[in-house]
């Protein structure tokens, strides 16, 4: 009986394993949830890459080397926080432990970087589009984690803004399955997703402002490929929002001796 209750009403935080003081549907203690804080430091004006030093903003153009070298495809990108610590563990739970409810709650955190986006009233209220999974990957997982985030963001914005953005479901399609991006070089990542995405209903986005939502942004290759497909289909502006940004400047030292991934199969990929 006790074992059944422990499964039905878990008493441990799924991130830190501390005992939960009360029943919690998300299985995350208040301390761990409070640790999911936004990045407030300096960042690239174009892609939102967090800078380790504020001196990076002393340049006449406050952009990272990657954005200066290549056009990322999107107009601007922003992230909620760093892909480290409890934010990383929470994302991995959504991706590999089937925690769909947590995905929706994490999506609400994207309301923070949303507030930092440039406002262009001439293009109307933005449309939200999730980065798609290939159909085979989606069948395996049972859902698209980026779609869960997009849903959470939309719910949060309904409470915070007067003009409610709409989610365009099945707007983008991934035409073929691609190998995981993990471990690939920047150039290999770009090549891996080149021409992979297409817009299913171009008329729905033509002349509109599109916000593309993803869980983790590393080099930006995937979300840039989505942005280029949207641009080709007629989108007037494409903005990228990611829950977390992974960068070698801020490595996740806490993962060295803890769970590398949730499922134990070293599958830290989209």
N, C-alpha and C positions, 0 to 999 in steps of 0.2 A: 504493500500500500504506500509506504513512504517513498519507494522508488518511482511509483506512478505519479505521485504528487510532485516529485522533483522534476520530472519531465514536463508535466502539464503546467506547473507553476515554478519555473526555475528560480533558485535562490542565490545564484552566483552571477556577478557581472560577467558578461561574455568577453570583456576586454581585459579586465584586471583580476578576475576571479574572486574579488572581494564579495562578501555576503551582502545581498540586497536588503536594505532596511524595510522595504515594502514591496508588494507585488508590482512588477514593472514590465509592461508588454514589450518594451524594446530590449530588455535584459541588459541595460547599461546603467551603471550607478550614476548618481548626480555628479560625482567628482570627475568621472571619465567624460561625461557629456560636457561638463564645463571646460574640460581641457581642449575641446574642439574649437579653437580660437582662430579668427581670421588673420591673414598676413597684413600687417599695417606698415611694413617697412618700405624702403624704396624698391621700385620695380621698373622694368622696361615700359616705356610709354606705349609701345605697339603691342607686344605679345604678353605683357604682364609678368615676365620672368623676374622672380625676386632677386634683388642684388644683395650681396653680402655686405657691401659698404655704401654709405650714402654719397661717397665721392663719385660714384658712377653717374650721378645726376648733374655733376659739374660740367659735363660736356654740353655743347650747343644743341646736340640732338640726343636726348636721353633714351636711346635705344640700345638693345644688346647687340653683340657682334653678329648674331644670326640674322636679325631683322635688317641690319645695315647691309649685309651681304646679299640676302635673298628676300624677295617679296613673299611674305607668308601666305598670301591668298585672302586672308580675312582683313577687315579694317582695323579691328582692335580685339584683344583678348584679355580676359581677367580671370583670376582664380580665387577661391575662397581661402585656402590655406596650403601649407606644405604637406607633401606626401610623406609624412613621418609620423612616428608615435601612434597615438590612438586614432587619428584620422585615417592613417593607412590601414590599421587593423579593422576599422569599421568598414572601409571600402571593400576590403578583402572578404569580410563576412557577407556583404551584399552579393559579391560576385561568385563566391564559392560555397557559401553555407546556406544559400536559399533564403536569406533574410530580406524579403521584399518590403516588409513594413519599415525596416530601418532605412532602406533605400529612399522611401518617400520622405522620411524625416530628414535625412541628410540633404535631400533636394531643397528643403526649406532654407538651408544655410546659404544657398546661392542667391538669396535675396540681398545679402550683404554686397557682393561684387556687382549685382544688378544696379544698385544705387550709384555706383561709380561710373556707369556707362554714359557716354555722351548722349545728350538728348536732342533729337532732331524731329520736331513736331511735323515737319513737312512730309515725312515718310509714314506717318501714322503709327499706331501701336504695333510694336514688334510681334512677329510670329515666332514661336518656339519650336525648334526642330531638334530631335535627339539623334546623336550619331548611331547609325544602325549596326546591328550585328548581321553576319551572314545567316541565312535561314537554318543552316545545319548547326551553327553555334547556338542560335536561339532555341532550337528544339532541344539541344543538350541541356541548356541552362533552364529553359522554361520561361524565360522573360529576358528583356533587355534592360540592364541596370541603368543605362543612360535615360531610358524612357521613364523609369521610376523617379530619377532625379528631376526630369523635366516636369513630371506631375507634381512633385513636391514644391518645386519653384512656383508653378502656376497657382497652387493653393495658397502659398505664402503671399504672393502678389495680390491675390483677391482681397486679402485683409489689409494690404498696405497702399494700394494705388486705386485711383478712381477708374482708370481705363484698363480693363482686364485683357492681358495678352492671351491669345489662343494658341493651343498646341496643334501643330500639323502632324498627325500620325501617318506613318508610312509615306512620308514625303520623300525621304532619301532611301535608296536601295543599294545594298552592297552586291555588286554583280558577281563577284567570285570570292571564294574563301582565300584568305591570305595567312601565311605563317605568322606566329607571334612576333611582335616588334621587339620584345625584350632581347637584349644582347646584340642588336643590329646597330651599325654605325648610322650617323645622321643621313648620309647619302643612301644607304641601303634601306632605311626606313621610308624615305621619300619614294624610292623605286618600288618598294613593296606595296604601296597604296596608290601608285600612279594609275589614274583612270578607273579606280575600283568603284567609285560612287556615281550614281546617276539620279536625277530628279524624276520622280514618277509623274507628278502633275505640275508641269512648269507654269501653267496659267495661275496656279494658286499663289505663287511667290513672285511673279513678275512685277517689278517696280516696288517691291516691299522690303522692309527691314527685317532681316532674319537673325535670330539668336540661336546658335548651335550649342547644344549642351552635351558635355562628356564627363566621365568620372575623373580620369587622370590625364593630364597633359604633360608630356615629357619634352620631346623636340618640337611638337606641334605638327608633325607630318600628317597624322590621321585627320585632325580637324582642319588642316590646311587643304587637304584633298577634298573634304566635304565642302569647304568654302568655295573652292574653284568650280566644283560641279554646280553649286547654287548660283554662282556668278554667271556661268555659261547659260544657265536656264533663265536668266533675267533678273535675279535679285539685285536690288539697288544698293544694299549694304549688308555685309555679313559680319556679325560679332560672335566671338567664341567665349563661352563660359565653361570653366572646368571646376569641379569640386576641389581638386588638389593639383599642385604642380610639383613634379619630380625633377630635381636638379642636383648634380654632383656637389654644388656649393653648399647644399644643406642635406647631407646624407642622413639616413635613418639609422643612427647608431644603436638605437634600442632594439632593432631587429636582428642584430648580430648573434645574440644568444637567446632569442625568443622565437616565436613562430615566424618562419620565413614566408609561409603562405598559410591560408586557412585550411586548405584541403590536403596539405602535406605532399603535394605532387609537384611542387616548384612551378606552379602555373600562375605567376604574377603577371597576367596579361589580360587585355580586353577581350 
